Amino acid sequence: MNALSNIKKGFLAGVLAAASIVATAGSASAYVTCNRFGDCWHTDTRVHFPHVRLTFHRDNWWDHHKTNHRYTWHEIDASHDWHHGYWDRGSWHAL
């Protein structure tokens, strides 16, 4: 009976661990944001700026489109914070 109890406890622990992984994986979201001129960069939320048209794609979108010459990828760094600006025709516009 003790062995059966240990098996149940182990199974329950495994189910709880799997549920916590699924819950945390679903809560984080990331986007690839592109403007109409093909400038693309990574964001964590759907940002909006006045008079700027942006499209938002799932995070893995870039994996399927990075060889398309219509798009240019821009890395975000200390000088290019997507919270405070956007790319437009290859130039960074800080807000």
HUJO-V936601 format. One record per helix or strand of 3 or more residues. SS is the DSSP state (alpha for helix, beta for strand). FROM is the first residue (numbers start at 1). TO is the last residue. If there is no record, write none. Layout:
# HUJO-V936601
ss | from | to
SS | FROM | TO
SS | FROM | TO
This chain:
# HUJO-V936601
ss | from | to
alpha | 2 | 27
beta | 31 | 35
beta | 39 | 43
beta | 54 | 58
alpha | 61 | 65
alpha | 82 | 84
beta | 85 | 88
beta | 91 | 94
